[in-house]
């Protein structure tokens, strides 16, 4: 079954808006695990506007499921990930002032840099994934970088799902098949939701993991965290 990793960045944003530790990030992560999440994802950014680097030290020893740290591999990020040693690191090319991730890596143009970073993390025993668009060439170069997995940037799919879902999913199926043919594990994330998740999973049933934060936390405001995680997991059950 496809694993659900819950991104708790938005919970940290609420905490940081008032200072202090409410809501408690560690308790939120533990509760997500208790409610059925298969992993926890965080994405620290240089300005620490949501998850802070100090949060990683608190989360890592307490989590029982897979811990995925994603972000742009600047020196501070690399140093912290090597110190914390999560199960997985996801390399994302977001600029320091980006509101949210908005594109995958150009793995061809950044081949040397990414290869060096991937090697550092893999030598430390950390599974390494590269965030890419649904582009066969970018996936091919990710494989050349010796990444373990790629994570497909799914915002274009989500944006076009309600207009024509068959057309929206088509390039992702092609990209997913390319990743599979190259022996890459496959993750996906960005704007996946209760509306569009099941169709994505049904069409790409060999997905390893989806990472979902914004939509899931928004839904939790109405449904509660436990029920929300239950419903997201249900969307993934049709894929085998």
C-alpha positions in Angstrom: 0.0 0.0 0.0 1.1 3.6 -0.7 2.5 5.2 2.4 1.1 8.5 3.7 3.7 11.0 5.1 2.1 13.9 6.8 3.9 17.3 6.3 3.5 19.3 9.6 4.9 22.6 8.3 1.6 24.3 8.5 1.2 23.4 12.2 4.6 25.0 12.8 3.4 28.1 11.0 0.5 28.5 13.5 2.8 28.0 16.4 5.3 30.6 15.1 2.5 33.2 14.6 2.2 33.6 18.4 5.5 32.3 19.7 5.7 29.7 22.4 4.9 26.0 21.6 1.2 25.9 20.9 0.4 23.9 19.0 3.1 21.5 20.1 4.9 20.2 17.0 6.2 17.0 18.7 2.8 16.1 20.0 1.2 16.7 16.6 3.7 14.4 15.0 3.2 11.7 17.6 -0.6 12.1 17.2 -0.3 11.8 13.4 1.6 8.5 13.8 -1.0 7.3 16.3 -3.8 8.1 13.9 -2.2 6.1 11.1 0.3 8.2 9.3 3.2 6.2 7.8 5.7 9.0 8.2 6.3 12.6 9.1 7.7 15.2 6.6 9.2 18.6 7.4 10.6 21.2 5.2 12.9 23.7 7.0 13.6 26.9 5.1 16.4 29.4 5.7 14.1 31.9 7.4 12.6 29.1 9.6 9.2 30.6 9.1 7.5 27.3 10.0 9.7 24.3 10.9 12.9 25.3 12.6 16.1 23.4 12.5 15.9 23.0 16.3 12.6 21.1 15.7 14.5 18.3 13.9 16.5 17.5 17.0 13.2 17.1 19.0 11.4 15.1 16.3 14.0 12.6 15.1 14.5 10.6 18.3 10.7 10.5 19.1 9.3 9.3 15.8 8.4 5.6 15.3 7.6 5.9 11.6 9.8 7.2 8.7 11.1 10.7 9.1 11.5 12.7 5.8 13.3 16.0 5.7 12.9 18.0 2.5 14.5 21.2 1.4 17.1 23.0 -0.7 20.5 21.4 0.1 22.4 24.5 1.2 25.3 23.9 3.6 23.3 24.4 6.8 20.6 21.9 5.5 23.2 19.3 4.6 25.0 19.6 7.9 21.7 19.3 9.9 20.4 16.3 7.9 23.7 14.5 8.3 23.5 15.1 12.0 19.8 14.0 12.4 20.0 11.1 9.9 16.3 10.7 9.0 15.1 7.7 7.0 14.8 9.9 3.9 15.9 13.3 2.6 14.2 14.9 -0.4 16.1 17.5 -2.3 14.0 20.5 -3.4 15.2 23.4 -5.5 13.2 26.2 -3.8 14.7 29.6 -3.5 15.0 31.2 0.0 12.1 33.5 -0.6 9.7 31.0 -2.2 6.3 30.8 -0.5 6.1 27.1 -1.4 7.9 24.7 -3.8 7.0 25.6 -7.3 9.2 23.5 -9.6 11.4 20.4 -9.7 15.1 20.2 -10.3 16.8 20.6 -13.6 18.8 17.5 -12.9 20.8 17.7 -16.1 22.1 21.2 -15.5 22.7 20.5 -11.8 24.0 17.0 -12.3 27.5 17.5 -10.7 26.1 19.3 -7.6 23.2 16.9 -7.1 25.5 13.9 -7.5 27.8 15.2 -4.8 24.9 15.9 -2.4 23.3 12.5 -3.1 26.6 10.7 -2.4 27.0 12.5 0.9 23.6 11.4 2.1 23.7 7.9 0.8 27.1 7.4 2.4 25.4 8.3 5.7 22.8 5.6 5.1 20.0 8.1 4.2 17.6 7.3 1.4 17.7 10.2 -1.0 15.0 11.4 -3.3 15.1 14.3 -5.8 12.0 16.5 -6.5 11.3 16.6 -10.2 8.7 17.7 -12.7 6.9 15.0 -14.7 9.6 15.1 -17.3 11.3 11.9 -18.6 14.7 13.6 -19.2 14.8 15.1 -15.7 14.0 11.6 -14.3 16.8 10.0 -16.4 19.3 12.5 -15.0 18.1 11.9 -11.5 18.9 8.3 -12.0 22.4 9.2 -13.2 22.8 11.2 -10.0 22.3 7.9 -8.2 19.2 9.0 -6.3 17.2 6.2 -4.7 13.9 7.8 -5.6 12.3 10.8 -7.3 9.3 12.8 -6.0 7.0 14.0 -8.7 5.9 17.6 -8.3 2.1 17.2 -8.6 0.8 20.8 -8.6 0.1 20.7 -12.4 -1.9 17.6 -11.9 -3.9 19.1 -9.0 -4.5 22.4 -10.9 -5.9 20.6 -13.9 -7.7 17.7 -12.2 -11.2 19.3 -12.2 -10.9 20.4 -15.9 -9.8 17.1 -17.4 -8.4 14.5 -15.0 -7.4 12.0 -17.8 -5.4 14.8 -19.4 -4.0 15.9 -16.1 -2.7 12.5 -15.1 -1.3 11.5 -18.5 2.2 13.1 -18.2 2.5 11.7 -14.7 1.9 8.2 -15.8 4.6 8.5 -18.5 7.0 10.0 -15.9 6.2 7.3 -13.4 6.8 4.5 -15.9 10.1 6.1 -16.8 11.1 6.1 -13.1 10.1 2.5 -12.7 12.0 1.4 -15.8 15.2 3.0 -14.3 14.8 1.3 -11.0 13.9 4.5 -9.1 11.5 4.4 -6.2 8.6 6.9 -6.7 7.1 9.5 -4.4 4.7 12.3 -5.1 3.6 15.5 -3.5 2.3 19.0 -3.7 -1.4 20.0 -3.7 -2.6 16.4 -3.5 -6.0 16.3 -1.7 -9.0 14.3 -0.8 -10.5 15.4 -4.1 -7.7 14.2 -6.4 -5.6 11.7 -4.5 -7.5 8.5 -5.2 -7.4 8.9 -8.9 -3.7 9.6 -8.9 -3.0 6.5 -6.8 -5.3 4.3 -8.9 -3.4 5.3 -12.1 0.1 5.0 -10.5 -0.3 2.1 -8.0 3.4 1.5 -7.7 3.9 4.8 -5.8 5.9 4.3 -2.7 4.8 7.4 -0.8 2.8 10.6 -1.0 3.7 13.6 1.2 0.8 15.9 2.0 0.6 18.9 4.2 -1.4 22.0 3.3 -4.6 20.3 2.1 -4.5 17.7 5.0 -4.1 20.3 7.7 -6.8 22.5 6.1 -9.2 19.5 6.1 -8.2 18.7 9.7 -9.7 22.1 10.8 -13.1 20.8 9.9 -12.8 17.0 10.2 -10.3 16.7 13.0 -6.8 15.3 12.6 -7.6 11.7 13.3 -10.6 11.5 10.8 -8.6 13.4 8.2 -5.7 11.0 8.3 -8.2 8.1 8.1 -9.8 9.6 5.0 -6.5 10.2 3.3 -5.4 6.7 4.0 -8.7 5.5 2.6 -8.0 7.3 -0.7 -4.8 5.2 -1.0 -6.4 1.8 -0.4 -7.6 1.2 -3.9 -4.0 1.2 -5.2 -2.0 -2.0 -4.8 
